[in-house]
Amino acid sequence: MKKYNVAVVGASGAVGEEILRVIEEIDFPLARMVPLASSRSAGNTVMFNGDEIVIKELTETVFEEEEIEIALFSAGGSVSAKYAPHAAAAGAVVIDNTSHFRMDDDVPLVVPEVNPEDIARWKIKGIIANPNCSTIQMVQALKPLDDAYDLLRVDVATYQATSGAGKSAMEELVRQMQDFFAFKLDESEHAKFPHQIALNLIPQIDVFLDSGYTKEEIKMVNETKKILHKNVELSATCVRVPVLRGHSEAVTMTFDSAVTAEEARSILAQAPNIIVQDKPEESIYPMPAACVDRNETFVGRIRNDLYREEMLHMWVVADNLRVGAATNAVRIAQKWIELGGFDA
Ligand code: A2P
């Protein structure tokens, strides 16, 4: 079986590190791993399969020099904008975790459990986009229900962990908690978030648009439509919460026909990479603290609407660095290989 030279761009970052962990854990046809970052981290090492490997500097020519075949990008939109075309021109398939190419008509946006067939369009630009973390876990749960009942509308409120904004954002929360215990939270600084995040909730992720929605909220709207190939109505409220890892979502769905919680529960229990945790009488439901390092999406609190039989509510939780980023990117690579790789 063919083995591939893989580059992880942003290997010193929160998602990049997680990509290395996910590849270590699975049976990936790897020839060589090449971690890349900026000159700040180049020369440092990362652990991979028990070895310390040196981070190389990301340059326009590194993909050709290292004969990279699969390039997993997670170093921010502007880095992808500049360097992903060089990786593709060097013959690699790029799997991009940033928002930069997601809505490009010539770039497939893929969640392998939902729209694996779109991977076939990778050849147009040599790039496959990985959706937003909040979108991935939600569409994984929406897809099987849409197949069964025809989804018309989604209303979602998210509870998003600080790691979605990178390592320094996690550190900001920890630092503020330390300041709280030292009775100096008032003096604590914030750089990654518009307000103090410790002991707080911030109903703003990314910048506001003219519509009154944030960019993060509109990403969920546009990406869900592109992935499901469906003009579903969607309204999102995205909230940053003082959790380090694990995004949670309260999702309300309106279908074309009547649906029962019991049926939905059994459909979701059979869906790929979904675990139903739904025993309210025993206080069993998904929670972010219990999803860390897991590659599955957890669904619970599945219940009928009190008034309308075509509406259903659920609570969806996943590790945003894994399911919402690294795991999905690696699964795209695996699916791309399964579908024929360069010959697909
Ligand atoms: P570096 O350590 O060199 O700054 P996070 O999302 O956790 O903040 O991580 C961002 C990742 O993206 C890090 O690995 C960071 O590397 C990398 N990165 C940021 N800017 C660049 C750049 N201009 N070129 C290459 N890598 C970059």
Boltz pocket constraint, residues with backbone or C-beta under 6 A from the ligand:
constraints:
  - pocket:
      binder: B
      contacts: [[A, 9], [A, 10], [A, 11], [A, 12], [A, 13], [A, 14], [A, 15], [A, 16], [A, 36], [A, 37], [A, 38], [A, 39], [A, 40], [A, 41], [A, 42], [A, 58], [A, 74], [A, 75], [A, 76], [A, 79], [A, 165], [A, 166], [A, 167], [A, 168]]
      max_distance: 6.0
